[in-house]
Amino acid sequence: SIINLYLPHSYLLAGWLSIFFRKIKFLMTRRSLNNYQRKLPFVKFIETQILHKYMKNILVNSRAIFEQMIEEENVKKEKLKLIYNSVKIKKCYKKYKNKKIVQIIFLANLIHYKNHKLVIESCRSIKEKNFQVNFVGEGNPHYVNELKSLTLSYNLKDKIKFLGKIRDLDKIMNESDIGILASDEEGFSNAILEYMSYKLPVIATDVGGNSEAINHGYTGYIVRKGDYKNFSKYLTKLILDVNLRKRLGLAGYQIVKQKFEVSKNIISYHDFYKNLISND
């Protein structure tokens, strides 16, 4: 009854079936902004001029993508369905206390658009000594070496650690005090929801749906893309104030439980598919 094509690769390969099998309800799920189309104009033509027309619905995971598809890809509002990402709430044993070293986690693969360089630039201007940033994730060795060299040149070897792939993510998340994301582009970041589910205040760049998850000044802080000065300012603020970290972290945790917990996501998909089938 339903075929859901998940992400652009499957859409471009199998979306053509929607032209010939009209009795099947084809859906497309978009979980990123359409930046990839700018690099590949023929892909934009195929999606916007052909495939979108044959989709029963297009599912998106942020308001930013929702609005972009209307404004730039001429998709009718009625065809779009917004279902946010979700996370499973795990056991969190967060203890708020003044620590000798405030632990900051950046959970993202080391690839250019995640912009780890912005974090390195931000740390360069932080005068406080009691913090450590942990980069968790893997990446191209050349780019990783480039980031390490920049860290050395700024004399931040003791402040920024490259942890690579972590087996026990639950442990390091519980030991962390602040979660950060410096991306130049996102659809809707799961890392932000992970941080909030572990009661971490979050600092993130205002790209994609990040501001839909973070309430500025209430659960964390949103800064403009590439704005290392304000990123540094808010990071310093959180490093210095344990009570602020606690207040923002607990507020974010409550929002995740109310809006982004995985069971709510499952119900949204279940009801959506059920409604499609019942309308046959």
C-alpha positions in Angstrom: 0.0 0.0 0.0 2.8 2.4 0.9 6.4 2.8 -0.2 8.4 5.3 1.8 11.6 6.4 0.0 14.0 7.5 2.7 16.6 10.2 1.9 17.7 11.4 -1.6 19.6 8.4 -2.7 16.7 6.0 -2.5 14.4 8.7 -3.9 16.5 9.3 -7.0 16.9 5.6 -7.6 13.4 4.3 -6.9 11.2 7.4 -7.1 10.6 6.6 -10.8 8.4 3.7 -9.8 5.8 6.2 -8.6 5.1 7.1 -12.3 4.2 3.5 -13.2 2.6 2.1 -10.1 -0.1 4.6 -9.4 -2.1 2.5 -7.0 0.8 2.5 -4.5 1.2 5.5 -2.3 4.7 6.7 -2.6 6.2 8.9 0.1 9.6 10.7 0.3 11.3 11.5 3.5 13.7 14.5 3.5 15.8 15.0 6.6 18.2 17.7 5.3 18.1 21.1 3.7 18.4 21.0 -0.1 22.0 22.3 -0.2 23.0 19.2 -2.2 20.8 20.3 -5.0 22.9 23.5 -5.5 25.9 21.4 -6.2 23.9 19.1 -8.6 21.4 21.1 -10.6 20.2 18.1 -12.5 19.2 16.5 -9.2 17.1 19.5 -8.4 15.4 19.3 -11.8 14.6 15.6 -11.3 13.2 16.1 -7.8 11.3 19.4 -8.2 10.0 19.0 -11.8 9.3 15.3 -11.9 9.4 13.2 -8.7 7.7 15.6 -6.3 4.6 15.5 -8.4 4.1 11.8 -8.0 4.5 11.7 -4.3 1.4 11.2 -2.1 3.2 13.0 0.7 6.7 14.3 1.6 7.8 13.8 5.2 10.2 16.3 6.8 11.8 16.5 10.3 12.0 20.3 10.8 10.0 23.4 10.1 13.1 24.8 8.3 12.9 22.0 5.7 9.1 22.3 5.6 9.3 26.0 4.6 12.2 25.5 2.2 10.3 22.9 0.2 7.3 25.3 -0.2 9.4 28.3 -1.0 12.2 26.8 -3.2 10.7 23.5 -4.5 7.1 24.6 -5.0 5.7 21.7 -2.9 2.1 22.4 -1.8 1.8 22.7 2.0 -0.9 20.0 2.1 1.5 17.5 0.7 4.0 18.0 3.5 4.0 16.3 6.9 6.3 17.4 9.7 7.4 14.6 12.2 10.4 15.6 14.4 13.3 13.4 15.2 13.3 11.6 18.6 15.5 10.0 21.2 15.1 7.4 23.8 15.3 8.7 27.3 18.1 6.8 29.0 19.2 6.7 32.6 20.8 9.9 33.5 22.7 10.3 36.8 23.7 14.0 36.3 25.2 15.5 39.4 25.6 19.3 39.3 28.6 20.6 41.2 31.5 22.9 40.8 34.1 20.9 39.0 37.8 21.5 38.5 37.4 20.7 34.8 34.1 21.4 33.1 33.6 18.8 30.4 32.2 20.0 27.0 31.1 17.4 24.4 30.9 17.9 20.6 29.2 14.8 19.3 29.6 14.9 15.5 31.7 13.2 12.8 34.7 15.2 11.9 33.6 16.5 8.5 33.9 20.1 7.2 30.3 21.2 7.5 30.2 20.3 11.2 32.7 23.2 11.6 34.9 22.0 14.4 37.1 24.9 13.5 34.6 27.4 14.9 34.9 25.6 18.3 38.6 25.8 18.2 38.5 29.5 17.3 36.0 30.1 20.2 38.2 28.3 22.7 41.2 30.4 21.7 39.6 33.5 23.2 38.3 31.8 26.4 40.5 32.9 29.3 39.1 30.4 31.8 41.4 27.4 32.4 38.9 24.9 33.9 37.4 23.4 30.8 38.0 20.6 28.3 36.3 20.1 24.9 35.9 16.5 23.8 35.4 15.9 20.0 33.6 12.6 19.7 33.4 11.1 16.2 35.5 10.0 13.3 36.5 11.6 10.0 38.8 11.9 7.1 42.4 11.6 8.5 43.6 14.6 6.5 40.9 16.8 8.0 41.4 15.4 11.4 45.1 16.2 11.2 44.3 19.7 10.0 42.1 20.2 13.1 44.8 18.9 15.4 47.4 21.2 13.8 45.1 24.2 14.3 44.7 23.1 18.0 48.5 23.0 18.4 49.0 26.3 16.7 46.6 27.9 19.2 48.2 26.2 22.1 45.0 24.3 22.9 46.4 20.8 23.1 45.3 20.5 26.8 41.9 22.0 26.1 40.7 20.0 23.1 40.7 16.3 23.0 40.1 14.1 19.9 38.4 11.0 21.3 37.4 9.3 18.0 34.6 6.7 18.1 33.4 6.0 21.7 32.0 2.6 22.7 30.4 3.7 25.9 28.7 6.9 24.8 26.4 6.8 27.8 29.3 7.2 30.2 30.8 10.2 28.5 27.5 11.9 28.1 26.7 11.5 31.8 30.2 12.9 32.6 29.7 15.9 30.3 28.4 19.3 31.5 27.7 21.2 28.2 26.8 20.0 24.7 27.8 22.0 21.6 27.1 21.9 17.9 28.8 24.3 15.4 27.4 23.1 12.1 27.2 25.2 9.0 24.1 23.1 7.9 21.7 20.7 9.4 18.2 19.3 8.8 17.5 18.7 12.4 20.3 17.6 14.7 19.8 14.4 16.8 23.0 15.4 18.7 21.0 18.3 20.3 18.3 16.0 21.4 20.8 13.6 22.8 22.4 16.4 24.8 19.1 17.5 26.2 18.1 14.0 27.1 21.2 13.9 29.3 20.3 17.2 31.0 23.0 19.2 29.2 22.6 22.9 28.3 23.3 23.3 24.6 25.0 25.9 22.4 24.4 25.5 18.7 24.5 27.4 15.5 21.2 28.7 14.0 21.0 26.4 11.0 18.2 24.0 9.9 15.9 23.1 12.7 18.3 23.7 15.6 16.3 26.7 16.9 13.2 24.5 16.9 14.8 22.3 19.6 16.7 25.0 21.6 14.8 27.8 23.3 17.4 30.5 23.5 18.2 31.5 27.1 15.9 28.8 28.4 17.5 25.5 27.4 20.7 26.8 25.8 21.9 29.3 23.3 21.6 29.8 19.6 24.3 31.7 17.7 24.7 32.7 14.0 26.6 30.4 11.7 30.3 31.0 12.0 29.9 33.5 14.9 32.8 32.3 17.1 32.7 35.4 19.3 29.2 34.8 20.6 29.8 31.0 20.7 32.8 31.8 23.0 30.8 34.3 25.1 28.0 31.8 25.9 30.5 28.9 26.4 32.3 31.0 28.9 29.1 31.9 30.6 28.2 28.2 31.1 31.7 27.2 32.2 31.5 29.8 35.0 28.0 29.1 36.3 27.1 25.7 37.5 23.6 26.8 38.5 22.9 28.2 35.0 24.0 24.8 33.5 21.6 23.0 35.9 18.7 25.3 35.1 19.1 25.1 31.3 19.9 21.4 31.3 16.8 20.5 33.4 14.6 22.7 31.2 15.9 21.0 28.0 15.3 17.5 29.6 11.7 18.4 30.2 11.2 19.5 26.6 12.7 16.3 25.3 10.4 14.2 27.4 7.3 16.2 26.4 8.0 16.6 22.7 10.9 14.5 21.4 10.7 11.2 23.2 10.8 8.2 20.9 7.4 6.8 21.8 5.7 10.0 20.6 7.6 9.7 17.3 6.4 6.1 16.8 2.8 7.1 17.5 3.1 10.0 14.9 4.3 7.6 12.2 1.8 4.9 13.1 -1.1 7.3 12.9 0.1 8.8 9.7 0.5 5.5 7.9 -2.7 4.2 9.3 -4.6 7.2 8.0 -3.1 6.8 4.6 -4.2 3.1 4.4 -7.7 3.7 5.8 -8.3 6.3 3.0 -7.7 3.8 0.2 
